[in-house]
Structures are given as structure tokens and as C-alpha cells.
């Protein structure tokens, strides 16, 4: 079992949730609900992992809040 971190945003034009896994090319999807997005991302990741040449370009470290005055 592997665990992946996804970045999730809500598109204000379509009201869809959009998610992607940083550093994993092609690991992105969308859904009308967070549950649908999670399932869609899981399916995409499983499909991508079937390729023995799957590569990760970066490692997700975290997020930071930047204050600008």
C-alpha cells in the first residue's frame, strides 16, 4: 500500500474539485464532490502505477502561508 498527497482546489467557474499529486506527471483529476475526486484520483494513480516506468519528479514537502503587506 502506498500513500500519496494530493493538492485540491475548487474551480470557481465550474464548481468542480480539481486535484493533482505533485511530482507525479499525469496524476490529476476532477470531481463534483470530494469523495468523487478521491475515487477518480485513486483510479488514475492505480493506472499510472501499472506502468513500470512511472517516475516521481519531486517529493511533496508541505505548504506554507506567505504574508504580504
C-alpha positions as CSV (number, residue, x, y, z in Angstrom):
1,X,0.0,0.0,0.0
2,X,1.3,3.5,-0.9
3,X,0.1,6.8,0.3
4,X,0.1,9.9,-2.0
5,X,-0.6,13.5,-1.1
6,X,-2.9,15.4,-3.4
7,X,-3.4,19.2,-3.8
8,X,-7.1,20.0,-4.1
9,X,-8.6,23.2,-5.3
10,X,-12.2,24.2,-6.2
11,X,-12.7,25.8,-9.6
12,X,-14.9,28.8,-9.2
13,X,-16.1,28.7,-12.8
14,X,-17.2,25.0,-12.8
15,X,-17.6,24.4,-9.1
16,X,-15.6,21.2,-9.6
17,X,-12.9,20.0,-7.2
18,X,-9.6,19.6,-9.0
19,X,-6.8,17.6,-7.6
20,X,-3.2,16.6,-8.5
21,X,-0.3,14.7,-7.0
22,X,2.8,17.0,-7.0
23,X,5.7,15.4,-8.8
24,X,3.7,12.6,-10.4
25,X,3.1,13.5,-14.1
26,X,-0.5,12.6,-15.2
27,X,-1.8,12.2,-11.7
28,X,-4.7,14.7,-11.8
29,X,-8.4,14.5,-12.0
30,X,-11.6,16.3,-11.0
31,X,-15.0,15.6,-9.4
32,X,-18.2,17.1,-8.3
33,X,-17.6,16.1,-4.7
34,X,-14.5,15.4,-2.6
35,X,-15.4,11.7,-2.5
36,X,-15.8,11.6,-6.3
37,X,-12.5,13.4,-6.7
38,X,-10.7,11.0,-4.3
39,X,-12.1,7.9,-6.2
40,X,-11.1,9.5,-9.6
41,X,-7.6,10.2,-8.3
42,X,-7.2,6.7,-6.9
43,X,-8.2,5.2,-10.3
44,X,-5.7,7.5,-12.1
45,X,-2.9,6.7,-9.7
46,X,-3.5,2.9,-9.9
47,X,-3.5,3.1,-13.7
48,X,-0.2,5.2,-13.7
49,X,1.4,2.7,-11.3
50,X,0.8,-0.2,-13.7
51,X,3.5,1.4,-15.9
52,X,6.8,0.1,-14.6
53,X,8.4,3.3,-15.8
54,X,6.4,5.5,-13.5
55,X,8.6,8.2,-12.1
56,X,8.2,10.8,-9.4
57,X,9.9,14.1,-10.3
58,X,9.6,15.7,-6.8
59,X,8.7,14.9,-3.3
60,X,5.9,16.8,-1.6
61,X,7.2,18.5,1.5
62,X,4.3,20.7,2.7
63,X,2.6,24.0,2.4
64,X,3.5,27.5,3.8
65,X,1.5,30.6,4.3
66,X,3.1,33.7,2.9
67,X,2.2,37.1,4.4
68,X,2.4,40.1,2.1
69,X,1.7,43.6,3.3
